[in-house]
Amino acid sequence: MHLMRTLALSAVLALAAAACGSEAPGGGGGAGDGEAESTLRVGVALDVGGLGDKSFNDSANRGLEQAISDGLVSEQNVELLEANQTGSNRDDNVQNLADQGFELILGIGFAFSEGVAEIAPDYPDQNFAIVDGFATFVNAEATNIADLTFKEHEGSYLVGIAAAMASESGTIGFLGGQEGTGLIEKFQAGYEAGARSVNPDIEILVEYIGDSTQAFVNPTAGEELSAAMYDDGADVVYHAAGQSGLGLFKAAVEADKWAIGVDSDQYLTASPEEQPLILTSMIKRVDTAVYDSIQQAVDGSFEAGFRTYGIAEEGIGYSDSNPALTEEMKAAMDQASDAIVAGEITVPEEPEA
């Protein structure tokens, strides 16, 4: 595969890309632009991987930081708690924040759902929001829980198009984190459908790391499984594996083949050796969902139930920081994006049997 890039050039372009970055949610005010417009207290419980996962949790934290920067909430009225490596203290962290009286408590990850469904009714004057949550399925009578969900399959369809267009071998791969919840399978389904829209005969290799949330914090396994897919002929691999996906990027460097990131623009946080190989990333605007929840808590418009972000809601997209993502690829992705919004393309949420 021809990368069309040199490492020296990638370092320069990385600085330019970082300067541009992804558009942040909110009005874009700078830190220190004034006092917060409310006394709202916000507690955030992160999932396994914590800050520095360069993906899901970091995206949530960007939304929180933007809310502070825009003056929606004061930094002194915010507390952020990280889960331990096994995630066994998730419920304890939520309980801790609730007991402290935080008016809005955000659980960053679907694994908070059952715990919040049980805890929230005991705190009727406080609001809870869960990224990728299903708490209102568990407790349909809850009036203070919002489940913040995403149409990950839509964004995965777009990067599937890029993968198929970039592939020279006719074989691509998908690296999933936790199997069996239905969530990561949405990424897989969209990716496969997007790739097959370009090449109906493309071969798609699939590997999952495990069946518990520990699958999201195992970069070593991520690297090993990605390397195996590269060895089996894949020349592009897309991951939806949280921190474990960082292992994909190491394997991509070793194999000198393409990788596709997830949740955040992972080109911007990759090493100089990895950057030229991260063709694009599927952007899942967890930051937007977090910011919106804070905004709604501030202005009194917070509503319980499901809130869904897709391409149409500007909650899903793709990154184009790497110049190796060609204009032809972007045009095809943009065309598909418009067709999805228009209802001309229905992206599957479950992989083909």
C-alpha positions as CSV (number, residue, x, y, z in Angstrom):
1,M,0.0,0.0,0.0
2,H,1.2,3.5,-0.8
3,L,0.8,5.8,2.0
4,M,1.4,9.0,0.0
5,R,2.8,10.5,3.1
6,T,6.1,10.9,4.9
7,L,6.4,11.0,8.6
8,A,8.0,14.4,8.5
9,L,5.0,15.8,6.5
10,S,2.6,14.1,8.8
11,A,4.0,15.8,11.8
12,V,3.6,19.2,10.2
13,L,0.0,18.4,9.1
14,A,-0.8,17.1,12.6
15,L,-0.1,20.5,14.0
16,A,-2.3,22.1,11.4
17,A,-5.1,19.6,12.0
18,A,-4.8,20.1,15.8
19,A,-5.1,23.8,15.3
20,C,-8.4,23.3,13.3
21,G,-9.7,20.4,15.4
22,S,-13.3,19.3,15.5
23,E,-16.0,21.9,16.0
24,A,-16.8,22.0,19.7
25,P,-20.4,22.0,20.9
26,G,-21.9,25.2,22.2
27,G,-21.3,28.9,21.5
28,G,-17.5,28.7,21.6
29,G,-16.8,31.1,24.4
30,G,-13.3,31.0,25.9
31,A,-12.3,29.9,29.4
32,G,-12.7,32.7,31.8
33,D,-15.1,34.6,29.6
34,G,-17.3,35.3,32.7
35,E,-19.0,33.7,35.6
36,A,-21.2,30.7,35.1
37,E,-24.8,31.7,34.4
38,S,-26.1,29.2,36.9
39,T,-25.2,27.5,40.2
40,L,-25.9,24.0,38.6
41,R,-23.7,21.3,40.1
42,V,-22.7,18.6,37.6
43,G,-21.2,15.2,38.5
44,V,-19.7,13.0,35.8
45,A,-19.0,9.3,36.3
46,L,-16.6,8.0,33.6
47,D,-16.5,4.4,32.5
48,V,-13.5,2.0,32.3
49,G,-10.5,3.5,30.5
50,G,-11.1,6.9,32.1
51,L,-9.5,10.1,31.0
52,G,-6.8,9.5,28.4
53,D,-8.6,6.8,26.5
54,K,-8.4,9.1,23.4
55,S,-11.9,8.1,22.6
56,F,-15.2,7.8,24.4
57,N,-14.4,9.2,27.9
58,D,-12.2,11.9,26.5
59,S,-15.0,13.0,24.2
60,A,-17.4,13.3,27.2
61,N,-14.9,15.4,29.0
62,R,-14.6,17.7,26.1
63,G,-18.3,18.4,26.3
64,L,-18.0,19.1,30.1
65,E,-15.0,21.4,29.5
66,Q,-16.8,23.3,26.8
67,A,-19.8,23.8,29.1
68,I,-17.4,25.3,31.7
69,S,-15.7,27.4,29.0
70,D,-19.0,28.7,27.8
71,G,-20.1,29.7,31.3
72,L,-22.9,27.2,31.7
73,V,-21.4,25.7,34.8
74,S,-18.6,26.7,37.2
75,E,-15.5,24.5,37.4
76,Q,-15.9,24.5,41.2
77,N,-19.4,23.0,40.8
78,V,-18.2,20.0,38.8
79,E,-16.9,16.7,40.0
80,L,-15.6,13.9,37.8
81,L,-15.1,10.4,39.1
82,E,-13.3,7.6,37.2
83,A,-14.3,4.0,37.3
84,N,-11.7,1.5,38.5
85,Q,-10.2,-0.9,36.0
86,T,-13.0,-3.5,36.3
87,G,-15.8,-1.0,36.5
88,S,-17.0,-2.5,39.8
89,N,-17.4,0.9,41.4
90,R,-19.7,2.4,38.8
91,D,-22.8,2.4,41.0
92,D,-20.8,3.6,44.0
93,N,-19.6,6.6,42.0
94,V,-23.2,7.5,40.9
95,Q,-24.4,7.0,44.5
96,N,-21.6,9.2,45.7
97,L,-22.5,12.0,43.4
98,A,-26.2,11.7,44.2
99,D,-25.6,11.8,47.9
100,Q,-23.5,15.0,47.4
101,G,-26.5,16.6,45.9
102,F,-25.3,17.2,42.3
103,E,-28.4,18.3,40.3
104,L,-27.2,16.6,37.1
105,I,-25.3,13.3,37.1
106,L,-23.9,11.9,33.9
107,G,-23.0,8.2,33.5
108,I,-20.6,7.8,30.5
109,G,-21.4,4.4,29.2
110,F,-24.2,1.9,28.8
111,A,-23.0,-0.2,31.7
112,F,-24.4,2.6,34.1
113,S,-27.9,1.9,33.0
114,E,-29.1,-0.7,35.4
115,G,-27.5,1.0,38.4
116,V,-29.0,4.4,37.6
117,A,-32.4,2.9,37.0
118,E,-32.3,1.6,40.5
119,I,-30.7,4.7,42.1
120,A,-32.4,7.6,40.4
121,P,-35.9,7.1,41.9
122,D,-34.5,7.8,45.3
123,Y,-33.4,11.2,44.2
124,P,-36.4,12.7,42.4
125,D,-35.2,16.3,42.5
126,Q,-31.9,15.4,40.7
127,N,-31.5,14.5,37.0
128,F,-29.5,11.6,35.5
129,A,-28.3,11.2,31.9
130,I,-26.5,8.1,30.5
131,V,-24.5,8.0,27.3
132,D,-25.6,4.9,25.3
133,G,-28.1,4.3,28.1
134,F,-31.1,2.0,28.4
135,A,-32.2,2.8,31.9
136,T,-35.7,3.9,30.9
137,F,-36.1,0.4,29.5
138,V,-35.2,-1.0,32.9
139,N,-37.4,1.4,34.8
140,A,-40.1,2.8,32.5
141,E,-41.6,4.8,35.4
142,A,-38.4,6.9,35.9
143,T,-39.1,10.6,35.4
144,N,-35.6,11.9,35.9
145,I,-33.4,9.8,33.6
146,A,-32.4,10.6,30.0
147,D,-30.8,8.0,27.8
148,L,-28.5,9.6,25.3
149,T,-28.2,7.3,22.3
150,F,-26.5,7.5,18.9
151,K,-26.9,6.1,15.4
152,E,-23.4,4.7,15.3
153,H,-24.4,2.5,12.4
154,E,-24.9,5.6,10.3
155,G,-21.3,6.9,10.8
156,S,-19.9,3.4,10.5
157,Y,-21.6,3.2,7.1
158,L,-19.6,6.2,6.0
159,V,-16.2,4.9,7.1
160,G,-17.1,1.6,5.6
161,I,-17.3,3.4,2.3
162,A,-13.8,4.8,2.8
163,A,-12.4,1.4,3.9
164,A,-13.7,-0.3,0.7
165,M,-12.4,2.5,-1.5
166,A,-9.0,2.4,0.1
167,S,-8.6,-1.3,0.1
168,E,-6.4,-2.8,-2.5
169,S,-6.7,-6.4,-1.3
170,G,-10.5,-6.6,-1.3
171,T,-10.3,-7.6,2.4
172,I,-11.0,-5.4,5.3
173,G,-11.5,-5.9,9.1
174,F,-13.6,-4.9,12.1
175,L,-12.3,-4.9,15.7
176,G,-15.1,-4.8,18.3
177,G,-14.8,-4.4,22.0
178,Q,-17.5,-6.1,24.1
179,E,-19.6,-8.6,22.2
180,G,-23.2,-9.5,22.9
181,T,-24.8,-6.2,24.0
182,G,-26.0,-5.1,20.6
183,L,-24.2,-1.8,20.8
184,I,-20.9,-2.6,19.2
185,E,-22.8,-4.8,16.7
186,K,-24.4,-1.6,15.4
187,F,-20.9,-0.3,14.4
188,Q,-20.1,-3.6,12.7
189,A,-23.4,-3.6,10.8
190,G,-23.1,-0.1,9.4
191,Y,-19.4,-0.6,8.5
192,E,-20.2,-3.8,6.6
193,A,-23.1,-2.2,4.8
194,G,-21.1,0.8,3.8
195,A,-18.2,-1.3,2.5
196,R,-20.5,-3.6,0.5
197,S,-22.2,-0.5,-1.1
198,V,-18.9,0.1,-2.8
199,N,-17.8,-3.5,-3.3
200,P,-20.5,-6.2,-2.9
201,D,-17.8,-8.9,-3.0
202,I,-15.6,-7.4,-0.3
203,E,-14.4,-9.8,2.4
204,I,-14.9,-8.5,5.9
205,L,-13.0,-10.1,8.8
206,V,-14.5,-9.6,12.3
207,E,-12.9,-10.0,15.7
208,Y,-14.3,-9.2,19.2
209,I,-12.1,-8.9,22.2
210,G,-14.4,-10.2,24.9
211,D,-17.9,-10.4,26.4
212,S,-17.4,-8.0,29.3
213,T,-16.5,-4.3,29.6
214,Q,-12.9,-5.4,30.2
215,A,-12.8,-5.8,26.4
216,F,-12.6,-2.0,26.2
217,V,-9.4,-1.7,28.2
218,N,-7.2,-4.4,26.7
219,P,-4.9,-2.7,24.0
220,T,-2.7,-5.8,24.0
221,A,-5.6,-8.0,22.8
222,G,-6.6,-5.2,20.4
223,E,-3.1,-5.2,18.8
224,E,-2.9,-9.0,18.6
225,L,-6.4,-9.4,17.0
226,S,-5.7,-6.6,14.6
227,A,-2.3,-8.0,13.6
228,A,-4.1,-11.3,12.9
229,M,-6.5,-9.7,10.5
230,Y,-3.7,-7.8,8.7
231,D,-1.9,-11.1,8.4
232,D,-5.1,-12.7,6.9
233,G,-5.2,-10.1,4.2
234,A,-7.0,-7.1,5.5
235,D,-5.5,-3.9,4.5
236,V,-8.0,-1.7,6.4
237,V,-9.3,-2.3,10.0
238,Y,-11.9,-0.2,11.8
239,H,-12.3,-0.5,15.5
240,A,-15.1,0.2,18.0
241,A,-13.2,-1.0,21.0
242,G,-12.5,2.0,23.2
243,Q,-9.0,2.1,24.8
244,S,-8.3,-1.4,23.3
245,G,-8.4,0.2,19.9
246,L,-5.1,1.9,20.6
247,G,-3.6,-1.5,20.0
248,L,-5.0,-1.4,16.5
249,F,-2.9,1.6,15.7
250,K,0.3,-0.1,16.8
251,A,-0.6,-3.1,14.7
252,A,-1.2,-0.8,11.7
253,V,2.3,0.7,12.0
254,E,3.8,-2.8,12.2
255,A,1.9,-4.0,9.1
256,D,2.0,-0.6,7.3
257,K,-1.7,-0.8,6.6
258,W,-4.7,1.4,7.2
259,A,-6.6,1.9,10.4
260,I,-9.9,3.7,11.1
261,G,-10.6,5.3,14.5
262,V,-13.8,5.8,16.4
263,D,-15.7,8.3,18.7
264,S,-13.1,11.1,18.4
265,D,-10.8,12.2,15.6
266,Q,-8.0,9.8,16.6
267,Y,-5.6,11.1,14.0
268,L,-5.2,14.2,16.3
269,T,-4.1,12.2,19.3
270,A,-2.0,9.5,17.6
271,S,1.7,9.3,17.5
272,P,3.6,10.6,14.5
273,E,4.2,7.0,13.3
274,E,0.5,6.2,13.6
275,Q,-1.0,9.3,12.1
276,P,-0.3,8.6,8.4
277,L,-2.1,5.3,8.8
278,I,-5.4,6.5,10.4
279,L,-7.4,7.1,7.3
280,T,-10.4,8.6,9.1
281,S,-12.4,8.2,12.3
282,M,-16.1,7.7,12.9
283,I,-17.1,10.7,15.0
284,K,-19.6,10.1,17.7
285,R,-20.3,13.4,19.4
286,V,-20.5,12.3,23.0
287,D,-19.3,15.8,23.8
288,T,-22.4,17.3,22.2
289,A,-24.7,15.0,24.1
290,V,-23.0,15.9,27.4
291,Y,-23.0,19.6,26.6
292,D,-26.7,19.5,25.6
293,S,-27.7,17.8,28.8
294,I,-25.9,20.5,30.9
295,Q,-27.5,23.2,28.8
296,Q,-31.0,21.7,29.3
297,A,-30.4,21.3,33.1
298,V,-29.4,25.0,33.2
299,D,-32.4,26.3,31.3
300,G,-35.0,23.9,32.8
301,S,-35.7,22.0,29.6
302,F,-34.3,18.6,30.7
303,E,-36.6,15.8,29.8
304,A,-36.6,12.1,30.7
305,G,-36.6,9.4,28.1
306,F,-34.5,8.7,25.0
307,R,-32.6,11.4,23.1
308,T,-31.0,10.1,19.9
309,Y,-28.2,11.7,17.9
310,G,-27.5,10.7,14.3
311,I,-26.2,12.4,11.2
312,A,-29.2,14.6,10.9
313,E,-28.8,15.8,14.5
314,E,-25.1,16.5,13.9
315,G,-24.2,13.9,16.4
316,I,-22.5,11.5,14.0
317,G,-20.0,12.1,11.2
318,Y,-16.4,11.4,10.1
319,S,-13.1,13.1,10.3
320,D,-11.0,14.3,7.4
321,S,-7.8,15.4,9.2
322,N,-5.6,12.9,7.2
323,P,-5.0,14.2,3.7
324,A,-4.8,10.6,2.6
325,L,-8.6,10.6,2.7
326,T,-9.1,11.6,-0.9
327,E,-11.6,14.0,-2.3
328,E,-13.3,11.1,-4.1
329,M,-13.7,9.2,-0.8
330,K,-15.1,12.3,0.9
331,A,-17.5,13.0,-2.0
332,A,-18.8,9.4,-1.7
333,M,-19.2,9.7,2.1
334,D,-21.0,13.0,1.8
335,Q,-23.3,11.7,-0.8
336,A,-24.2,8.7,1.4
337,S,-24.6,11.0,4.4
338,D,-27.1,13.2,2.5
339,A,-29.0,10.0,1.3
340,I,-29.2,8.7,4.9
341,V,-30.6,12.0,6.2
342,A,-33.1,12.0,3.3
343,G,-34.2,8.5,4.0
344,E,-32.9,7.1,0.7
345,I,-30.5,4.8,2.5
346,T,-31.6,2.8,5.5
347,V,-28.5,1.6,7.4
348,P,-28.9,-1.8,9.2
349,E,-28.4,-2.0,13.0
350,E,-27.5,-5.7,13.1
351,P,-24.8,-7.5,11.2
352,E,-25.9,-9.9,8.5
353,A,-26.3,-13.5,9.8
